[in-house]
Amino acid sequence: MLPSVSDSQALGASFGIASGNRWLLERIHRTMFAIVRTGGKQYRVAAGDKIAVEKLAGEAGDTITLGDVLLAGEGDSLADAAKITVSAEIIAQAKSEKVIVFKKRRRHNYRRRNGHRQQLTLLRIVSVA
């Protein structure tokens, strides 16, 4: 059951969502979501979402299963996370933006400049079931 218009407006205001975006509120309430852990980070995912995670093995087009599901639910109700599987498709292997590492010791003419680009995997969540 969806909340009434006045309830959804109050709920949307609490999330910082404009009152005209009822479809977004309905999507939040109806879709099955899961919180998965990969690469030492946690992500809230639902079917159709795209996320960038630390590099995972696989080629573009491969389907993988994210096994470490911490929490799952739909709307306000929670489901047993042990029974939930999250499958995702690898969109691409990519690199993040460059981070400059600059070291300096004053008065010793010591300056070092290095760059680093973290390798990422772009995923499209296929299903949360």
Secondary structure as the mmCIF struct_conf table of DSSP 4:
data_model
#
loop_
_struct_conf.conf_type_id
_struct_conf.id
_struct_conf.beg_label_comp_id
_struct_conf.beg_label_asym_id
_struct_conf.beg_label_seq_id
_struct_conf.end_label_comp_id
_struct_conf.end_label_asym_id
_struct_conf.end_label_seq_id
HELX_LH_PP_P HELX_LH_PP_P1 LEU A 2 SER A 4
HELX_RH_AL_P HELX_RH_AL_P1 VAL A 5 PHE A 15
TURN_TY1_P TURN_TY1_P1 GLY A 16 GLY A 16
TURN_TY1_P TURN_TY1_P2 SER A 19 GLY A 20
HELX_RH_AL_P HELX_RH_AL_P2 ARG A 22 ARG A 30
BEND BEND1 THR A 31 THR A 31
STRN STRN1 MET A 32 THR A 38
TURN_TY1_P TURN_TY1_P3 GLY A 39 GLY A 40
STRN STRN2 LYS A 41 ALA A 46
TURN_TY1_P TURN_TY1_P4 ALA A 47 GLY A 48
STRN STRN3 LYS A 50 GLU A 54
BEND BEND2 ALA A 57 ALA A 57
TURN_TY1_P TURN_TY1_P5 ALA A 60 GLY A 61
STRN STRN4 THR A 63 LEU A 66
STRN STRN5 VAL A 69 GLU A 74
TURN_TY1_P TURN_TY1_P6 GLY A 75 ASP A 76
STRN STRN6 SER A 77 ALA A 79
HELX_RH_3T_P HELX_RH_3T_P1 ALA A 81 LYS A 83
STRN STRN7 VAL A 86 LYS A 95
STRN STRN8 VAL A 99 ARG A 105
TURN_TY1_P TURN_TY1_P7 ARG A 106 ASN A 109
STRN STRN9 TYR A 110 HIS A 116
STRN STRN10 GLN A 119 VAL A 128
#
